[in-house]
């Protein structure tokens, strides 16, 4: 009898702490602490992998991974969601590496993340690009698969740099690159083209 009661107590404890799993785009209003918005339909799978493209005399590599991202609300409640995180590597024609964030891929602070759905066009998917050492500036990139196999995609930016955070984000006293950033989406400054086609490797 004692063993039976211990088993029931253990089962109830496990059930109480079990993680609630919902589809990625669930609209459920009441969400408990620890809820996990999981990519149950493998919607994010086509993005995952290493992508390669040309930009002038440079080669760009973009590695995209599916990460289980924790999100904590102001009330302290933590939920989780599957998200695509990405890092880049840029190599010149002579083999010099200009940028390499793939080698030390950040699981928490990647330069690229998404995809998000455009509020203007529900069919359009977006990635946010947060170049490091660029204050809090970021760029919104349209993402489009170019073939049915989803092995070729385009990234393009129609907007200038946006400021994330406070109005002082572009404060010259706090960020040495403000003068450059005020020029808008300058590809040379960001070390990323305004438009590029990438092929999955």
WOKA-V897670 format. One record per residue. N is the residue number from 0. PSI is psi in whole degrees, 0 to 359 (* if undefined). D_FIRST is the distance of its C-alpha to the first C-alpha in whole Angstrom. Layout:
N,PSI,D_FIRST
N,PSI,D_FIRST
This chain:
0,317,0
1,317,4
2,320,5
3,315,5
4,321,6
5,319,9
6,316,10
7,316,11
8,317,12
9,316,14
10,317,15
11,322,17
12,316,18
13,317,20
14,320,21
15,329,23
16,7,25
17,141,26
18,130,29
19,126,31
20,128,34
21,157,37
22,156,40
23,319,43
24,34,45
25,142,42
26,18,44
27,129,40
28,316,41
29,111,38
30,129,37
31,163,34
32,132,34
33,0,33
34,140,35
35,115,36
36,99,39
37,145,39
38,72,42
39,331,40
40,8,44
41,34,45
42,328,48
43,347,48
44,319,48
45,336,52
46,332,53
47,133,51
48,185,53
49,130,57
50,147,60
51,138,63
52,167,66
53,141,70
54,94,72
55,235,75
56,13,75
57,154,72
58,130,69
59,131,65
60,135,62
61,117,59
62,125,55
63,133,53
64,153,49
65,122,46
66,140,44
67,102,41
68,127,43
69,137,41
70,121,43
71,127,42
72,172,43
73,332,45
74,355,42
75,0,40
76,132,38
77,127,38
78,170,38
79,146,39
80,143,42
81,131,43
82,154,47
83,125,49
84,147,51
85,149,54
86,157,56
87,160,60
88,134,62
89,127,66
90,135,68
91,171,72
92,330,74
93,7,75
94,359,71
95,135,71
96,117,68
97,314,68
98,137,65
99,96,61
100,357,58
101,319,56
102,318,56
103,60,54
104,127,52
105,124,51
106,352,47
107,338,48
108,49,52
109,157,53
110,330,57
111,139,56
112,157,53
113,215,52
114,154,53
115,159,53
116,133,55
117,135,59
118,341,59
119,323,62
120,108,61
121,343,58
122,344,59
123,129,60
124,146,57
125,147,58
126,143,57
127,136,58
128,114,60
129,85,59
130,134,62
131,154,61
132,27,64
133,42,65
134,233,64
135,26,62
136,149,64
137,166,62
138,141,63
139,126,62
140,129,62
141,137,62
142,125,60
143,125,61
144,136,61
145,355,64
146,163,63
147,330,60
148,347,59
149,44,58
150,1,59
151,130,62
152,157,62
153,144,64
154,131,64
155,147,66
156,124,67
157,352,69
158,161,68
159,177,70
160,140,67
161,158,65
162,127,64
163,126,60
164,216,60
165,163,62
166,343,66
167,10,66
168,327,65
169,32,68
170,118,70
171,331,72
172,337,71
173,346,68
174,118,68
175,345,71
176,15,71
177,318,72
178,318,75
179,317,74
180,329,71
181,347,74
182,352,75
183,202,73
184,84,71
185,112,73
186,323,72
187,321,73
188,316,72
189,346,68
190,42,68
191,134,67
192,158,69
193,336,70
194,136,69
195,149,68
196,131,67
197,145,64
198,134,63
199,135,59
200,*,59
